[in-house]
């Protein structure tokens, strides 16, 4: 689990919320808000979250099924936590603005400030968590699309092939004729002659001074393995 992708965005939201509460607690400024107009952006945000949360949850399932880097899934999980936080805090803000906040007696507007910091802090938390949710989702979507469009890694090994530039001698060819046809071997023994190319290895097995078997293959596949001729 990538804790950075999972916790950085919620950590920033909590820091901004605490900073907002600290500023409004120290402020003696009085702000009057029309409750209906002030609640409208938060109602809209709740509607956006109600649509976005199921979509991001489905996206998270697709990411978990794929071979995408795990930090993308952790980032989406962080986005889900932020969305749930924004949803509940937004509902609290709407309820407080319309029904529970202190109001001015003459204008019937909601009073913010004068040392009250709960509602402003909740409003800041809702906005910041909504923005962080959208940001995490966009970053995860971009990373997922980038990895999906990346070319598939090439295979490190392929099926071995043998390339022979000189004709193979017929069975029964004498040892001297092999020397004339193929030249000096890399390994010479009474019962075998071995020729090594860049990618191939060919062994002529001899019996009574004549060719009786040919063994050839990919040098990279059997490098370091001694080729043994069958007993005549």
Backbone torsions as a table, in degrees:
resi	resn	phi	psi	omega
1	UNK	NA	134.3	179.1
2	UNK	-91.9	100.5	-175.9
3	UNK	-68.7	-27.2	178.3
4	UNK	-63.9	-50.7	179.1
5	UNK	-63.7	-30.2	-175.2
6	UNK	-80.1	-36.0	-168.0
7	UNK	-113.5	-14.0	-175.8
8	UNK	-63.3	-50.9	-177.9
9	UNK	-61.7	-48.3	175.7
10	UNK	-60.9	-35.2	177.5
11	UNK	-62.1	-41.7	178.1
12	UNK	-63.5	-40.8	179.4
13	UNK	-62.1	-44.8	-179.4
14	UNK	-66.5	-36.1	176.8
15	UNK	-64.7	-44.9	179.5
16	UNK	-65.2	-37.2	178.0
17	UNK	-65.1	-44.4	177.8
18	UNK	-63.5	-38.6	178.1
19	UNK	-65.5	-40.3	177.6
20	UNK	-63.3	-44.0	178.6
21	UNK	-62.4	-41.2	-179.4
22	UNK	-64.2	-41.5	-179.4
23	UNK	-66.1	-46.6	-177.7
24	UNK	-71.5	-28.9	178.0
25	UNK	-67.8	-34.8	-179.1
26	UNK	-85.8	-9.9	-176.2
27	UNK	-89.6	138.4	175.7
28	UNK	-101.6	6.4	-177.9
29	UNK	-70.7	142.5	179.5
30	UNK	-110.4	125.7	179.9
31	UNK	-122.2	133.6	178.8
32	UNK	-108.4	131.5	-178.9
33	UNK	-125.0	139.3	171.0
34	UNK	-72.4	119.1	-173.0
35	UNK	-61.3	-38.9	-178.5
36	UNK	-66.9	-45.7	-179.7
37	UNK	-70.3	-36.1	-179.3
38	UNK	-69.5	-31.9	-177.9
39	UNK	-79.6	-21.0	-174.7
40	UNK	-58.2	-47.3	178.7
41	UNK	-60.9	-33.4	-178.7
42	UNK	-74.4	-35.4	174.2
43	UNK	-63.9	-40.8	177.2
44	UNK	-62.7	-42.0	179.3
45	UNK	-63.2	-38.8	178.0
46	UNK	-63.7	-38.0	178.1
47	UNK	-65.4	-41.2	177.8
48	UNK	-62.4	-43.0	-179.8
49	UNK	-66.4	-36.8	179.3
50	UNK	-62.4	-29.9	176.5
51	UNK	-85.1	-40.0	-172.9
52	UNK	-72.6	-35.6	-176.1
53	UNK	-61.5	-48.6	177.5
54	UNK	-62.9	-35.6	179.4
55	UNK	-65.8	-43.5	179.6
56	UNK	-68.2	-35.8	177.1
57	UNK	-62.8	-41.9	176.9
58	UNK	-66.0	-38.9	177.8
59	UNK	-63.1	-40.0	178.6
60	UNK	-61.8	-38.9	177.8
61	UNK	-62.9	-39.6	178.3
62	UNK	-66.6	-39.3	179.6
63	UNK	-65.1	-40.8	-180.0
64	UNK	-65.8	-29.3	179.3
65	UNK	-78.6	-22.9	-174.5
66	UNK	-89.8	179.4	179.1
67	UNK	-96.0	21.4	-179.7
68	UNK	-67.6	153.0	178.3
69	UNK	-54.3	141.2	-174.9
70	UNK	-63.8	-25.4	-177.8
71	UNK	-65.7	-24.4	177.0
72	UNK	-66.2	-43.6	177.4
73	UNK	-64.7	-39.5	178.0
74	UNK	-64.6	-37.2	178.0
75	UNK	-66.1	-39.3	176.7
76	UNK	-67.7	-36.9	176.3
77	UNK	-63.8	-39.3	175.1
78	UNK	-62.4	-41.0	178.0
79	UNK	-62.3	-38.1	178.4
80	UNK	-65.0	-42.0	177.9
81	UNK	-62.0	-42.4	179.0
82	UNK	-64.9	-37.7	179.8
83	UNK	-65.6	-42.9	178.8
84	UNK	-64.7	-42.2	177.5
85	UNK	-60.5	-46.6	-179.5
86	UNK	-64.2	-36.3	-180.0
87	UNK	-64.0	-48.8	-177.7
88	UNK	-71.2	-40.4	178.6
89	UNK	-66.8	-37.6	176.9
90	UNK	-62.1	-41.3	176.7
91	UNK	-62.5	-39.5	177.0
92	UNK	-62.9	-41.5	-179.0
93	UNK	-64.2	-45.2	-179.7
94	UNK	-62.7	-45.0	178.9
95	UNK	-61.2	-44.1	-177.4
96	UNK	-67.8	-42.2	-179.6
97	UNK	-62.8	-40.4	-174.2
98	UNK	-86.8	-28.8	-169.8
99	UNK	-127.0	-27.8	-165.8
100	UNK	-121.2	-12.7	-176.2
101	UNK	-76.6	148.1	175.4
102	UNK	-64.6	140.8	-175.5
103	UNK	-124.1	151.6	176.5
104	UNK	-70.9	135.9	-174.3
105	UNK	-68.1	-31.3	-175.4
106	UNK	-88.8	-34.9	-175.0
107	UNK	-107.6	-12.6	-177.4
108	UNK	61.8	24.8	176.6
109	UNK	-94.8	153.9	-179.1
110	UNK	-72.8	137.6	-179.6
111	UNK	-97.6	124.7	171.6
112	UNK	-114.5	147.2	178.3
113	UNK	97.7	-159.1	-176.8
114	UNK	58.1	39.0	178.0
115	UNK	88.4	-9.1	177.6
116	UNK	-84.1	123.5	-175.2
117	UNK	-123.6	-6.6	-175.9
118	UNK	-63.5	-51.6	-178.3
119	UNK	-67.5	-46.0	176.5
120	UNK	-59.4	-38.7	178.5
121	UNK	-65.2	-39.7	178.5
122	UNK	-66.5	-38.6	178.1
123	UNK	-64.2	-43.1	177.3
124	UNK	-64.5	-38.9	178.9
125	UNK	-64.3	-41.3	-179.3
126	UNK	-64.8	-44.3	-179.8
127	UNK	-66.1	-48.7	-176.5
128	UNK	-65.5	-38.7	178.9
129	UNK	-69.5	-33.5	176.4
130	UNK	-65.9	-45.4	178.8
131	UNK	-63.9	-41.9	179.0
132	UNK	-64.9	-38.5	176.8
133	UNK	-60.3	-46.9	179.4
134	UNK	-65.5	-39.5	180.0
135	UNK	-64.6	-45.7	179.0
136	UNK	-62.8	-39.7	-180.0
137	UNK	-65.2	-43.4	-179.6
138	UNK	-64.8	-43.1	179.4
139	UNK	-63.3	-44.1	179.5
140	UNK	-64.5	-40.4	179.1
141	UNK	-64.2	-42.0	179.3
142	UNK	-64.9	-42.4	179.0
143	UNK	-64.7	-41.1	179.5
144	UNK	-64.7	-42.8	179.4
145	UNK	-66.7	-37.8	179.8
146	UNK	-65.0	-43.3	179.9
147	UNK	-70.1	-32.0	178.6
148	UNK	-68.9	-32.2	-178.8
149	UNK	-86.2	-11.5	-179.0
150	UNK	-67.4	143.0	179.6
151	UNK	-65.0	146.8	179.5
152	UNK	-65.7	140.1	179.5
153	UNK	-62.5	139.5	-179.8
154	UNK	-75.0	150.8	179.8
155	UNK	-68.6	138.8	179.9
156	UNK	-76.5	-21.7	179.5
157	UNK	-138.0	149.3	179.3
158	UNK	-125.4	173.5	179.3
159	UNK	-66.1	130.1	-176.4
160	UNK	-71.2	141.6	175.5
161	UNK	-127.4	157.3	-179.6
162	UNK	-116.9	125.0	178.5
163	UNK	-110.2	120.4	-177.8
164	UNK	-115.9	116.5	-176.8
165	UNK	-89.4	-22.5	179.6
166	UNK	-109.3	147.0	-178.1
167	UNK	-67.3	142.5	177.0
168	UNK	-73.4	136.7	178.6
169	UNK	-73.7	157.4	178.7
170	UNK	-79.2	152.9	175.9
171	UNK	-59.7	139.4	-177.5
172	UNK	97.5	-5.6	177.9
173	UNK	-66.2	138.7	-176.6
174	UNK	-75.6	164.3	-180.0
175	UNK	-61.5	-43.4	-179.7
176	UNK	-63.6	-38.9	178.8
177	UNK	-65.4	-35.3	176.7
178	UNK	-64.1	-40.9	177.8
179	UNK	-61.4	-43.4	-179.2
180	UNK	-67.1	-37.1	-176.2
181	UNK	-79.6	-39.7	-173.4
182	UNK	-111.5	-12.0	179.2
183	UNK	85.0	-167.3	-177.5
184	UNK	-70.0	126.0	-179.2
185	UNK	-77.1	161.3	175.6
186	UNK	-74.9	-34.3	177.3
187	UNK	-133.5	125.8	179.7
188	UNK	-122.9	130.1	177.2
189	UNK	-141.9	161.8	-178.2
190	UNK	-56.2	-34.1	-174.8
191	UNK	-103.9	1.5	-176.8
192	UNK	-159.5	153.0	171.0
193	UNK	-128.4	128.5	-175.1
194	UNK	-120.1	131.0	178.4
195	UNK	-119.8	131.5	-177.3
196	UNK	-118.3	125.7	173.1
197	UNK	-103.6	-169.2	179.9
198	UNK	-67.6	-34.5	-177.0
199	UNK	-127.5	-4.8	-175.5
200	UNK	-127.3	161.7	174.5
201	UNK	-140.9	126.7	-178.8
202	UNK	-124.0	131.2	-179.6
203	UNK	-121.5	125.4	173.8
204	UNK	-98.9	115.8	178.6
205	UNK	-89.7	131.5	-174.6
206	UNK	-113.1	150.1	174.5
207	UNK	-145.2	120.3	-175.9
208	UNK	57.0	36.7	175.6
209	UNK	78.7	7.8	-179.6
210	UNK	-126.9	152.5	-179.0
211	UNK	-71.0	125.9	178.6
212	UNK	-124.4	-10.9	-179.8
213	UNK	-159.7	145.3	176.4
214	UNK	-123.2	126.9	177.9
215	UNK	-119.6	125.1	179.2
216	UNK	-141.8	155.4	-178.6
217	UNK	-174.5	-175.2	179.9
218	UNK	-79.2	122.5	-176.9
219	UNK	-64.6	-36.3	-178.0
220	UNK	-68.9	-27.6	-176.9
221	UNK	-76.7	-35.0	-177.1
222	UNK	-120.1	30.2	-179.5
223	UNK	-62.5	132.8	178.3
224	UNK	89.2	-7.9	179.1
225	UNK	-96.8	131.1	-179.9
226	UNK	-79.3	130.3	177.4
227	UNK	-86.4	125.6	-177.8
228	UNK	-111.1	126.3	176.1
229	UNK	-75.6	145.0	178.9
230	UNK	-70.9	144.9	179.9
231	UNK	-65.9	134.2	178.9
232	UNK	-75.5	NA	NA
